[in-house]
Amino acid sequence: MLKIYNSLTRIKQEFIPIEPGKVRMYVCGMTVYDLCHLGHARVMVVFDMVSRWLRASGFDVTYVRNITDIDDKIIQRAAENHETIEALTTRYIAAMNEDATALGVLPPDFEPRATQHVSNMIRMIERLIAYGYAYLGENGDVYYEVRRFKAYGKLSGKSLEALRAGERVEVDPYKRDPLDFVLWKAAKPGEPSWDSPWGPGRPGWHIECSAMSEFHLGEHFDIHGGGQDLQFPHHENEIAQSEGAHQCPFVNYWMHNGFVRVDDEKMSKSLGNFFTIREVLKKFDPEVLRFFILRAHYRSPLNYSDQHLEDAKQALTRLYMALRGLDVVTHPIDWNVPAAARFKSAMDDDFNTPEAIAVLFDLANEVNRTRSVESARLLKSLAGLLGLLGRESEAYLHAKGMMGESLDIPRMIALRAEAKKAKNFAEADRIRQELANHGVILEDTPQGTVWRYS
């Protein structure tokens, strides 16, 4: 039975969907004013993995990941570039999709854009005003009145008293309380705007996800995901908005992936350790980056460094080397096979990909020892559920310079045997080393020389 660590309850819980056999999942996507960075890569890969495993587990999944295509940063960047907001966002949406495809991320079922759902946001704000959770400020902005929502802080574990004591917020004389947040911003000269009951303006950031998730998944759905940095205030505010507007629970299971660090420091532009996906892919294969992300548990911090990527490259190559020379394709999985059962147990334990990948290496070792086609098929099929080992082994190894065009292992073993018989031990050692350079390990036994991939 699948168990998920629920950020709301702070424990692992058995996953029971609202509607048997179906899963509705929403993930906060990108704000498209720049190229995607490593943090975005982790969100995309992690929840791609989650949706793949839910589907492999037999669920009918509706996966929604939104695009924020209007906000302060977008407006500012377009002005700096002397281009329209539409031109800016269209370019970066295309770049985002290219990055996602390179990383093996399958498209979500729906990818709504904020600008397509402004009318839904207006209707939600109207409901919040009607229920007494929101008010119109004298400046024309509409605010959410945080103190009216008694459960505020239940996701982050922050009390209103602690927030008021420690929160550093810009003084806004139009708010009733410094913790109140904006739902609708009155129009400013030169900014895009939409008509509303409160005059021309545009939505605040938090209301976007509440409205888009309701439109595609309903008022109450199963899983909401995103980066840990969104837990407060964004996801906390989503709960306040959605439960205030609908008077019912919003989400049953909240999932948050951990931060990305660079050489054990927080990734930030100010520290000069900020990397876009494209910068990383200039040095490393996209599947290596995907493997690196999945080798860590999704809730753990992910520490990026070139050395860690090199380690991931070598590890992924070991898996591909195990399949070399074997004609294998993905195959229906018999979950009663011990290795498959271990893999399933790991994934059902809050998507424990490190343990699942350990199963892949155990299978690779078995394939290296036995050259079993059945074990190789299982290795490729299980890895495919994580979006790994999708290429032909020889094609991957050729691309990485790991496979000589004319390497004939049986012939080279025979030549080495002849060299040893002639007491030409230097030539025998040279052949052994050449094979080792291609990941082939020789073992001399009483029955003769056997080989395996390292």
MOZIFEN-V494019 format. One line per field, one symbol per residue. ss: DSSP state (a for helix, b for strand, c for the rest). psi: psi as a letter, one per 20 degrees, with the letter a starting at -180 (. if undefined). burial: + if it has 16 or more other ideal C-beta (glycine too) atoms within 10 Angstrom, else -. Layout:
BEGIN
ss: ???
psi: ???
burial: ???
END
This chain:
BEGIN
ss: ccbbbbccccbbbbcccccccbbbbbbcccbcccccbaaaaaaaaaaaaaaaaaaacccbbbbbbcbbcccaaaaaaaaaacccaaaaaaaaaaaaaaaaaacccccccbccbaaacaaaaaaaaaaaaacccbbbcccccbbbcaaacccccccccccaaaaaaaccccccccccccccbbbbbbcccccccbccccccbbbcaaaaaaaaaaaaacccbbbbbbbaaaaaaaaaaaaaaaaaaaccccbbbbbbbccbbbccbbccaaaccccbaaaaaccccaaaaaaaaacccccccbbbcaaaaaaaaaaaaaaaaaaccccccccccccccaaaaaaaaaaabcccaaaaaaaaaaaaaaaaaaccaaaaaaaaaaaaccccccccaaaaaaacccccccccaaaaaaaaaaaaacccaaaaaaaaaaaaaccbbbbbbccbbbbbbc
psi: ppppoohgikrpqpooqgopiqppppppbqomjrqqahggggggggiggghghgghjjqopopporpojpaghgggggghilrqhggghgghgggghgggghjkpqqrhqmqqgiikhhhgghghgghghijiqqprijiqpqpnhihohjpihgijpqhghghhipoqppoiiqhqhiqqphppqqqpiqqqqqrijrqaqqrghhghgghhgghirhoagpprrqhiigpighghggggghhhikrqgqhppppqrqpqoljqppqhhijkpprghggihhqqhhggggggiiqqhiqqoopqhhhhgghghghhgghhhipipnqrqqppoiipgghhggghghimllmhghhhhhghggghgghgikphghgggghgghhijkrkirpghgghghjkjoqhjonghghhghgggghhjkmhghghggghgghhjjppqpprhiaprqrq.
burial: -+-+++++------+-+-----++++++++++++++++++++++++++++++++--+-+-+++++++++++--++-++------+--++--++-++--++-++++--+--+++++-++-+++-+++-++---+++++--+++++++-++--++-++-+-+--+--------+--+---+++++++++---++-+-+-+--+++++++++++++++++--++++++++--++-++++++++++++++---+++++++++++++----+-----+-+++--++--+++++++++++++++---+-+----+--++-++++++++++-+-+----+-----++-+++-++++++++--++-++-+++-+++--+---+++++++++++++++---+--++----++--------++--+--++-------+--++--+--+++-+---------++-
END
